[in-house]
Amino acid sequence: MKEEGVTTKERPAGYLELLRENRNFRMLWLGQVVSELGDWLSTVAVLNLLLELTGRAQSVALFFIVIYIPGMFIGPIAGVLVDRLDRKRLMIIMDVIRAILVLGYLLVRSRNQIWLVYLIAAAQVSMVTFFEPARTAAVPNICKPREWVSANAIGSITWSTVLAVGAAVGGIVTAAFGRDACYILDSMSFLCSAWFISRISVRLEANRPELPLLQGISTAFRDIIEGIAYIKKRPGVLGTLLVKSAWGAAGGTVLLLSVFGEKIFPIMGSGAAGIGALYAARGIGAGLGPLLARRFAGNRRSALRTSITVGFFVSGIFFIAFGQAQSFTAAALALIIANMGGSVLWVFSTFLLQIDVPDDFRGRVFALDFVLFTIGFAISNYLSGHLLDVVMLNPRTVAVIIGAYLLLPGVLWLLGTHRARPVLE
């Protein structure tokens, strides 16, 4: 029997069609473009700063742990507020706060001030913990069902394209003008994002009563328990939630990009340029993955789930290849293909959650999705830093270990797809 689309029998919207005809999504997308571009400029600058001042991979590992730890504690409360507050207003407030926070990096001038990097990074990501679930949960509020796949693919393609451009430009700007220029540009990008989001013409909120902030927080635990109960009754949703956490547990590869760029593949003697170039390769792959996979999967649930299986195996095999690469070109090519697989995991698991979860629960589910990813990412970076600086393993060996690990969730997901019966709300 022919399988129908999971959300609608209508033709899926094209990328350009969606951006041209849906003004509200276009404003949300433009905000994403400018803020993420600034983010990658400053991220490359901060990674270069940490390695320059400390010379230790663990300083970078700690940075990645610190920027995700807040989500583990704030995420559940953030999800409750995203389900109760106006998502548009919430995103604007988070952007303005981040514009102020990033300027704090200008104060870091010596190794004794490294603690300030971690403090600022943690504060910034605390804002992201509210912003990202709000942005993701808002997509179905401003898009028609036939636009959802394209909207999610555009979001991922944008993230990856901006990563490729922003990381490369960040390396160049850092080398040519210094790190301070990157921090200032990042601050300006958040203000631009807030302006674009303010141009969205509809309120972005779920059909739940908006409460005063303190009262909203006081109901958080009750709502969290309600959300957990919802997920426990739906094994299909729970299984999809675990996709990003499994991918996050390979997050030590992000640390390895900094180490490889600084010590193995510097460009013209510049570690910042090497880091930027490897992150750019990561971004190219993350953009190509969902773009190509969507041609195969369309809106068919079985194809989406099969693509996730393929994504795990592709990412694992080519992270192993990255660890064995003897030239920058080979390393970059392996990274591109590995991250093609990883981006499919991210985009298609997000889409499955959007169509399976009703709006009243969507904020909490995406907040938990972020928390689970965060836990895996933090653990992976800690272990990778420990293996590099304490156990003294070669970075190439660590890359092979992470790649081999990714084959395990691929096998588990493959087995699970034969038994899963996702629940549509």
SVG drawing of the C-alpha trace seen along z (x, -y; Angstrom):
<svg xmlns="http://www.w3.org/2000/svg" viewBox="-6 -46 59 51">
<polyline fill="none" stroke="black" stroke-width="0.4" points="0.0,0.0 1.3,-3.4 2.4,-5.4 1.0,-8.9 2.8,-11.9 2.9,-12.1 1.3,-15.5 -0.6,-16.4 -1.4,-15.2 -0.5,-18.6 2.8,-19.1 5.6,-20.0 6.6,-23.7 9.8,-24.6 12.6,-26.4 12.4,-29.6 8.6,-29.4 8.5,-29.3 10.9,-32.2 9.1,-34.3 5.5,-33.7 5.7,-33.3 6.8,-36.7 6.7,-35.7 9.0,-32.7 11.3,-34.9 11.7,-37.3 12.4,-34.4 14.9,-33.0 16.7,-36.3 17.1,-36.6 18.7,-33.2 21.1,-34.1 22.5,-37.2 22.7,-36.0 24.3,-32.6 26.8,-34.4 27.9,-36.5 28.0,-33.5 30.5,-31.7 32.7,-34.7 33.1,-35.0 33.3,-31.2 36.4,-30.8 37.9,-33.8 37.2,-32.3 38.5,-28.9 41.7,-30.5 42.0,-32.6 41.7,-29.5 44.3,-27.5 46.6,-30.5 46.4,-31.3 46.4,-27.7 47.8,-25.4 45.5,-22.6 42.7,-20.7 40.9,-20.5 40.4,-24.3 38.4,-23.9 36.6,-20.8 35.6,-22.8 34.3,-25.6 32.0,-23.2 30.9,-21.6 30.1,-25.0 28.1,-26.3 25.8,-23.3 25.5,-22.6 23.0,-25.4 20.5,-23.7 20.5,-20.6 19.0,-22.7 17.2,-25.5 15.9,-23.5 12.8,-22.0 11.7,-25.4 12.4,-27.1 10.1,-24.6 7.3,-25.4 7.7,-29.1 7.9,-28.6 4.5,-26.8 3.0,-29.7 4.6,-33.0 4.6,-34.8 7.5,-33.1 8.2,-36.2 8.7,-38.5 10.8,-35.8 13.2,-35.5 13.6,-39.3 14.5,-39.6 17.0,-36.8 18.7,-38.4 19.1,-41.8 20.6,-40.1 23.0,-38.1 24.1,-41.3 25.2,-42.8 26.8,-39.6 29.1,-38.9 30.9,-42.2 32.2,-40.8 34.8,-38.9 36.6,-42.2 37.7,-42.1 39.7,-38.9 43.4,-39.7 45.3,-37.1 45.2,-33.5 44.1,-34.6 40.9,-36.0 39.9,-32.7 37.2,-32.1 35.4,-35.1 35.2,-33.3 33.4,-30.4 31.1,-32.7 30.0,-34.7 29.6,-31.6 27.4,-29.9 25.2,-33.1 24.9,-33.3 23.8,-29.7 21.3,-30.1 19.6,-32.6 19.9,-30.1 18.1,-27.5 15.0,-29.8 15.6,-31.0 16.0,-27.8 13.0,-25.9 10.9,-29.0 12.2,-29.3 11.7,-25.6 8.2,-25.5 7.2,-28.6 7.7,-27.1 4.4,-25.2 2.7,-28.5 3.8,-30.4 4.0,-27.6 1.4,-25.4 1.8,-21.7 3.1,-21.3 5.8,-23.8 7.2,-22.1 9.7,-19.8 11.1,-22.7 11.1,-25.0 13.2,-22.6 15.5,-21.9 16.0,-25.6 16.8,-26.0 19.5,-23.3 20.9,-24.4 21.1,-28.0 22.9,-26.8 25.4,-24.8 25.9,-27.4 26.4,-30.2 28.7,-27.8 30.8,-27.3 30.9,-31.0 31.1,-32.3 33.8,-29.9 35.9,-30.6 35.4,-34.4 35.9,-34.2 39.4,-32.7 40.2,-35.4 38.9,-38.2 40.7,-37.0 44.0,-36.6 43.6,-40.0 41.8,-42.3 42.0,-40.5 39.5,-38.8 37.8,-42.0 36.4,-42.7 34.6,-39.3 33.0,-40.0 31.7,-43.4 30.3,-42.0 28.5,-39.2 26.9,-41.8 25.6,-43.7 24.2,-40.5 22.0,-39.8 20.5,-43.3 19.8,-42.7 18.1,-39.4 15.9,-41.0 14.8,-43.6 13.9,-40.9 11.9,-38.9 10.0,-42.0 8.8,-42.3 6.8,-39.0 3.2,-40.0 1.6,-37.3 1.9,-36.3 3.8,-33.0 2.3,-31.2 0.6,-27.9 -3.1,-27.7 -2.3,-27.8 -2.9,-30.7 0.0,-33.1 0.9,-33.5 3.0,-36.2 6.6,-35.1 6.8,-34.1 3.5,-32.2 4.7,-30.5 7.8,-29.3 5.8,-28.1 3.8,-25.8 6.9,-24.6 7.3,-21.3 3.7,-20.4 4.0,-21.0 7.3,-19.2 5.7,-16.1 2.8,-16.4 5.2,-16.6 7.2,-13.5 3.9,-11.6 3.0,-12.5 6.3,-11.2 6.3,-8.0 3.0,-7.0 4.4,-7.5 7.4,-5.3 7.7,-6.7 8.2,-10.2 10.7,-8.9 12.7,-7.0 12.9,-10.1 14.0,-12.2 17.0,-9.9 18.3,-10.6 19.9,-13.9 21.3,-12.7 23.0,-9.9 24.5,-12.4 25.4,-14.7 27.4,-11.8 29.7,-12.1 30.2,-15.8 33.9,-15.3 34.4,-15.7 33.8,-19.4 36.7,-19.6 38.8,-17.6 38.2,-20.2 40.0,-22.8 42.9,-20.5 43.3,-19.3 43.1,-22.9 45.6,-24.3 48.1,-21.4 47.7,-19.1 46.3,-21.2 47.1,-24.9 46.8,-27.1 49.8,-29.2 50.9,-28.9 47.6,-30.2 45.7,-27.9 42.7,-30.2 42.6,-29.8 42.9,-26.0 40.1,-25.9 37.9,-28.1 38.5,-26.0 37.7,-22.7 34.5,-24.2 33.6,-25.4 33.9,-21.8 31.6,-20.8 29.1,-23.4 29.2,-22.4 28.4,-18.8 25.6,-19.8 24.0,-21.8 24.3,-19.2 22.9,-16.3 19.2,-17.3 19.2,-18.9 20.1,-15.6 18.2,-13.3 15.0,-15.3 14.9,-14.3 14.8,-10.7 12.6,-11.0 10.0,-13.6 7.3,-13.6 7.1,-9.8 7.6,-8.6 9.3,-5.3 11.8,-7.1 12.5,-9.7 13.2,-6.9 15.4,-5.1 17.3,-8.2 18.1,-8.5 19.6,-5.0 21.7,-5.9 22.8,-9.1 24.2,-7.2 26.3,-4.9 27.5,-7.6 28.6,-9.8 30.4,-7.0 32.3,-5.6 33.5,-9.0 34.5,-10.3 36.8,-7.2 38.1,-8.3 38.7,-11.8 40.8,-10.4 43.0,-8.6 43.3,-11.5 46.9,-12.5 46.1,-15.7 43.8,-18.7 41.9,-17.9 41.2,-14.4 40.2,-15.5 37.9,-18.2 36.2,-15.7 35.7,-13.2 34.2,-15.9 31.8,-17.0 30.4,-13.5 30.3,-12.7 28.3,-15.9 26.0,-15.2 24.9,-12.2 24.8,-14.1 22.6,-16.9 20.1,-14.3 19.8,-13.0 19.1,-16.5 16.6,-17.7 14.6,-14.6 14.3,-13.9 13.1,-17.5 10.5,-17.1 9.2,-13.9 8.7,-15.6 7.0,-18.6 4.4,-16.4 3.9,-13.9 3.7,-16.4 0.7,-18.8 1.4,-22.5 0.6,-22.5 3.5,-20.1 5.9,-21.1 7.9,-23.6 8.5,-21.1 9.4,-18.3 11.9,-20.4 13.4,-21.7 13.9,-18.1 15.3,-17.3 17.9,-20.0 18.6,-18.8 19.3,-15.2 21.5,-16.4 23.3,-18.6 24.0,-15.8 25.5,-13.6 27.5,-16.5 29.0,-17.5 30.0,-14.0 31.6,-13.4 33.7,-16.6 34.8,-15.8 35.9,-12.3 37.6,-13.5 39.5,-16.2 40.5,-13.6 41.7,-11.2 43.8,-13.9 45.4,-15.6 45.5,-12.9 45.5,-9.6 47.6,-11.3 45.9,-9.5 46.6,-10.8 43.8,-13.0 43.5,-10.7 42.8,-7.8 40.1,-9.7 38.4,-10.5 38.3,-6.8 36.8,-5.9 34.0,-8.4 33.3,-7.3 33.1,-3.6 30.7,-4.6 28.2,-6.1 27.7,-2.8 26.0,-1.5 23.0,-3.9 22.7,-3.2 22.2,0.5 19.7,-0.2 17.7,-2.6 17.6,-0.1 16.2,2.6 13.8,0.1 12.3,-0.9 10.9,2.6 8.9,2.4 8.1,-1.3 4.5,-2.4 4.7,-6.2 1.6,-8.0 0.2,-10.9 -1.6,-13.4"/>
</svg>
